[in-house]
Amino acid sequence: MQDDQPLLTVEGLTKLYAPGKGCMDVDFNLYPGEVLGIVGESGSGKTTLLETLSARLQPDSGGIRYHQKEGSVADIYSMSESRRRQLLRSDWGVVHQHPRDGLRMNVSAGANIGERLMAVGHRHYGDIRSVALEWLKAVEIDESRIDDQPRTFSGGMQQRLQIARNLVTSPRLIFMDEPTGGLDVSVQARLLDLLRNLVMELQLSVIIVTHDLAVARLLADRLMVMRRGRVVEQGLTDQILDDPQHPYTQLLVSSVLTP
Ligand SMILES: Nc1ncnc2c1ncn2[C@@H]1O[C@H](COP(=O)(O)OP(=O)(O)OP(=O)(O)O)[C@@H](O)[C@H]1O
């Protein structure tokens, strides 16, 4: 695939629960290797947009075209339900804010990683275990924890395991909803560092929802600012944060800078 072609093309995407509640008329392109941050206050529609983008919530109108691995472009909501599920299991990944939504807490860490490999056809137990061990190492979890259940892990470890589970199938596109939310500041910093390195190393395309502008600054190439379901401003991260144009973005940025 050529890097000058968008991985995702989003046009007029709308999903509303009530007027102003949800997301409306969202348009953007996401290019290979690009990290797009979605920011905005609580209730502005960030999660609704992310769920609609990642084929988990049917839009009211609009479309999402995805440039598939094999080269063709497909409309996400015109494809079969099983094809969408297959995408979510292999070529896409979803990192939830709460690890319990993205992990199986009562099966081992190794099985959490191995399960996704098996879903894409891997069968050999020894191979699956050795790949799981590699991924535990990659996300800085001691290999001796492979047979332990994630419910015995700290919040930061659970989040790193969730990332490993997603990345093991070499996805091209990852959706993240407040991946560092609810973690202590030092744990957040470590996780952000790991995420940043993995994103660069694996050339991942990422759409990340966050209300934390410091997280957005660190990870995102581009930002989309949402308010009451609409995108009020989008552009390069530095441009948006250093020279916000829309009064709402100005307020959002100044509220972080002013103690
Ligand atoms: N299943 C639902 N049914 C009805 N209304 C909903 C539903 N999910 C979300 N909403 C409403 O849609 C609006 C947008 O919610 P959403 O969760 O997308 O916002 P958000 O920006 O992600 O907020 P937060 O940062 O607090 O998670 C809110 O007013 C919310 O109450």
PDBQT file of the ligand as one rigid body, heavy atoms in Angstrom, charges set to zero:
ROOT
HETATM    1  N1  LIG A 301     -25.800   4.416  25.084  1.00  0.00    +0.000 N 
HETATM    2  C1  LIG A 301     -26.145   5.701  25.222  1.00  0.00    +0.000 A 
HETATM    3  N2  LIG A 301     -27.455   6.057  25.299  1.00  0.00    +0.000 NA
HETATM    4  C2  LIG A 301     -27.822   7.349  25.433  1.00  0.00    +0.000 A 
HETATM    5  N3  LIG A 301     -26.951   8.393  25.488  1.00  0.00    +0.000 NA
HETATM    6  C3  LIG A 301     -25.639   8.101  25.417  1.00  0.00    +0.000 A 
HETATM    7  C4  LIG A 301     -25.157   6.747  25.290  1.00  0.00    +0.000 A 
HETATM    8  N4  LIG A 301     -23.809   6.764  25.242  1.00  0.00    +0.000 NA
HETATM    9  C5  LIG A 301     -23.448   8.067  25.352  1.00  0.00    +0.000 A 
HETATM   10  N5  LIG A 301     -24.540   8.868  25.455  1.00  0.00    +0.000 N 
HETATM   11  C6  LIG A 301     -24.530  10.336  25.569  1.00  0.00    +0.000 C 
HETATM   12  O1  LIG A 301     -23.872  10.877  24.431  1.00  0.00    +0.000 OA
HETATM   13  C7  LIG A 301     -23.055  11.979  24.813  1.00  0.00    +0.000 C 
HETATM   14  C8  LIG A 301     -21.613  11.711  24.386  1.00  0.00    +0.000 C 
HETATM   15  O2  LIG A 301     -21.087  10.671  25.184  1.00  0.00    +0.000 OA
HETATM   16  P1  LIG A 301     -19.601  10.096  24.981  1.00  0.00    +0.000 P 
HETATM   17  O3  LIG A 301     -19.392   9.016  25.979  1.00  0.00    +0.000 OA
HETATM   18  O4  LIG A 301     -19.388   9.781  23.557  1.00  0.00    +0.000 OA
HETATM   19  O5  LIG A 301     -18.737  11.400  25.374  1.00  0.00    +0.000 OA
HETATM   20  P2  LIG A 301     -17.193  11.479  25.787  1.00  0.00    +0.000 P 
HETATM   21  O6  LIG A 301     -16.665  12.724  25.176  1.00  0.00    +0.000 OA
HETATM   22  O7  LIG A 301     -16.495  10.204  25.449  1.00  0.00    +0.000 OA
HETATM   23  O8  LIG A 301     -17.294  11.659  27.357  1.00  0.00    +0.000 OA
HETATM   24  P3  LIG A 301     -16.315  11.102  28.517  1.00  0.00    +0.000 P 
HETATM   25  O9  LIG A 301     -15.008  11.830  28.331  1.00  0.00    +0.000 OA
HETATM   26  O10 LIG A 301     -17.021  11.501  29.766  1.00  0.00    +0.000 OA
HETATM   27  O11 LIG A 301     -16.203   9.618  28.326  1.00  0.00    +0.000 OA
HETATM   28  C9  LIG A 301     -23.216  12.149  26.315  1.00  0.00    +0.000 C 
HETATM   29  O12 LIG A 301     -24.163  13.163  26.552  1.00  0.00    +0.000 OA
HETATM   30  C10 LIG A 301     -23.719  10.802  26.770  1.00  0.00    +0.000 C 
HETATM   31  O13 LIG A 301     -24.515  10.935  27.919  1.00  0.00    +0.000 OA
ENDROOT
TORSDOF 0
